[in-house]
Amino acid sequence: MPVSNLPAFDLSGRTALVTGGGGLLGPQHAAALAALGARVFVADIAQDRASAAALRVIAETGNDQVMGCLLDVTDTTQIEALSARVGPLDILVNNAAIDAKMTAAPGVANGTRLEVFPLEQWRLEIDVGLTGAMLCSRTFGAVMASQGRGVILNIASDLSVIAPDQRLYRQPDISEEAHQPVKPVTYSVIKHGLVGLTKYLATYWAHRGVRVNALSPGGVFNGQGEDFVSGLSQLIPMGRMARVDEYRSAVQFLCSDASSYMNGQNIVIDGGRSVL
Ligand SMILES: NC(=O)c1ccc[n+]([C@@H]2O[C@H](COP(=O)([O-])OP(=O)(O)OC[C@H]3O[C@@H](n4cnc5c(N)ncnc54)[C@H](O)[C@@H]3O)[C@@H](O)[C@H]2O)c1
């Protein structure tokens, strides 16, 4: 089993769960933890993506204690059942979210705009990105508290500390503002909310040995359009988006004893964007 040569980072014998683990970043978090020897449950509402991600993590890390599983973070029955199945966790990574689509239909008021933002969409996105993190923390965190140890990591965003720059999403061929797509209000509310949840939980269970922190990644390059990438890169002092694996070492730090005195914090890793 591969383990770190820095003892504080060693996760041998620890059990972790990553929600929304079948997407872009979830497998990176899972690989970061598996590489340090943790047993990792890669959980997603899409079981097939979770299982495929687990296999990729096993192939990369050589740690065969990585399992894909089904979990809808909005479903308390599923959360309770998974908790009973996996037993006490040492590490919970609340990573699941709905990635809001911002495509524009020609001539139609864009549905991402605040003036017409559908209430059902607001509820759905908040349910997954914010309520889901609370529900998973409630169940898995309570077991951690009863064991006297555990770590919860909430995956927020650079938009947990700054507002979106809506110019990034503008489409030059659309003249009317009402038709222009925007980053939806839910994203900001969820990500700022996760920081609040982090602080709440960090003080709630500190005396029971449970630490809770947030990681706020900046945008990851994943084949986005040229205009978007160059526009965003201009807002980032380092002049580029993140590579997909650039959050791994922060996850390892925050989920291991290497961060044993860190609690209630939000680490922003964004190439310097939010300090401008
Ligand atoms: N990719 C980025 O550039 C970026 C930047 C900053 C923050 N983030 C945050 O990182 C996290 C992961 O982002 P990503 O890019 O991997 O997103 P993604 O869309 O690729 O993955 C999200 C995963 O969550 C799953 N999911 C959706 N609803 C769910 C539910 N009800 N229960 C369980 N799983 C559910 C999806 O199936 C998907 O696999 C998100 O919280 C996102 O906001 C991403």
The ligand as a MOL file (V3000), in Angstrom:
LIG
                    3D

  0  0  0     0  0            999 V3000
M  V30 BEGIN CTAB
M  V30 COUNTS 44 48 0 0 0
M  V30 BEGIN ATOM
M  V30 1 N -14.4980 22.2970 -11.9580 0
M  V30 2 C -14.2010 23.5290 -11.5030 0
M  V30 3 O -13.6050 24.3730 -12.2110 0
M  V30 4 C -14.5740 23.9070 -10.1000 0
M  V30 5 C -14.1000 25.1230 -9.5950 0
M  V30 6 C -14.4570 25.4970 -8.2970 0
M  V30 7 C -15.2500 24.6610 -7.5370 0
M  V30 8 N -15.6930 23.4810 -8.0690 0 CHG=1
M  V30 9 C -16.5190 22.6390 -7.2160 0
M  V30 10 O -15.9250 21.3730 -7.1090 0
M  V30 11 C -16.9400 20.3740 -6.9700 0
M  V30 12 C -16.7750 19.3400 -8.0620 0
M  V30 13 O -16.8350 20.0040 -9.3080 0
M  V30 14 P -16.7120 19.2150 -10.6730 0
M  V30 15 O -16.1270 20.1550 -11.6500 0
M  V30 16 O -16.0790 17.8880 -10.4560 0 CHG=-1
M  V30 17 O -18.2580 19.0250 -11.0350 0
M  V30 18 P -18.9150 17.8550 -11.8950 0
M  V30 19 O -20.2100 18.3990 -12.3980 0
M  V30 20 O -17.9340 17.3180 -12.8790 0
M  V30 21 O -19.1930 16.7150 -10.8120 0
M  V30 22 C -20.2210 16.8260 -9.8820 0
M  V30 23 C -20.7190 15.4410 -9.5870 0
M  V30 24 O -21.7850 15.5560 -8.6330 0
M  V30 25 C -22.7330 14.5650 -8.9650 0
M  V30 26 N -24.0410 14.8840 -8.3940 0
M  V30 27 C -24.9900 15.7300 -8.8650 0
M  V30 28 N -26.0630 15.6850 -8.0850 0
M  V30 29 C -25.7930 14.8090 -7.0860 0
M  V30 30 C -26.5210 14.3250 -5.9830 0
M  V30 31 N -27.7910 14.7370 -5.7320 0
M  V30 32 N -25.9350 13.4340 -5.1610 0
M  V30 33 C -24.6740 13.0010 -5.4050 0
M  V30 34 N -23.9450 13.3930 -6.4470 0
M  V30 35 C -24.5020 14.2920 -7.2850 0
M  V30 36 C -22.7600 14.5340 -10.4910 0
M  V30 37 O -23.2980 13.3050 -10.9600 0
M  V30 38 C -21.2950 14.7230 -10.8210 0
M  V30 39 O -20.6280 13.4810 -10.9970 0
M  V30 40 C -18.2590 21.1240 -7.0410 0
M  V30 41 O -18.6990 21.4220 -5.7300 0
M  V30 42 C -17.8930 22.3910 -7.7800 0
M  V30 43 O -18.7770 23.4590 -7.5070 0
M  V30 44 C -15.3690 23.0880 -9.3200 0
M  V30 END ATOM
M  V30 BEGIN BOND
M  V30 1 1 1 2
M  V30 2 2 2 3
M  V30 3 1 2 4
M  V30 4 1 4 5
M  V30 5 2 4 44
M  V30 6 2 5 6
M  V30 7 1 6 7
M  V30 8 2 7 8
M  V30 9 1 8 9
M  V30 10 1 8 44
M  V30 11 1 9 10
M  V30 12 1 9 42
M  V30 13 1 10 11
M  V30 14 1 11 12
M  V30 15 1 11 40
M  V30 16 1 12 13
M  V30 17 1 13 14
M  V30 18 2 14 15
M  V30 19 1 14 16
M  V30 20 1 14 17
M  V30 21 1 17 18
M  V30 22 2 18 19
M  V30 23 1 18 20
M  V30 24 1 18 21
M  V30 25 1 21 22
M  V30 26 1 22 23
M  V30 27 1 23 24
M  V30 28 1 23 38
M  V30 29 1 24 25
M  V30 30 1 25 26
M  V30 31 1 25 36
M  V30 32 1 26 27
M  V30 33 1 26 35
M  V30 34 2 27 28
M  V30 35 1 28 29
M  V30 36 1 29 30
M  V30 37 2 29 35
M  V30 38 1 30 31
M  V30 39 2 30 32
M  V30 40 1 32 33
M  V30 41 2 33 34
M  V30 42 1 34 35
M  V30 43 1 36 37
M  V30 44 1 36 38
M  V30 45 1 38 39
M  V30 46 1 40 41
M  V30 47 1 40 42
M  V30 48 1 42 43
M  V30 END BOND
M  V30 END CTAB
M  END
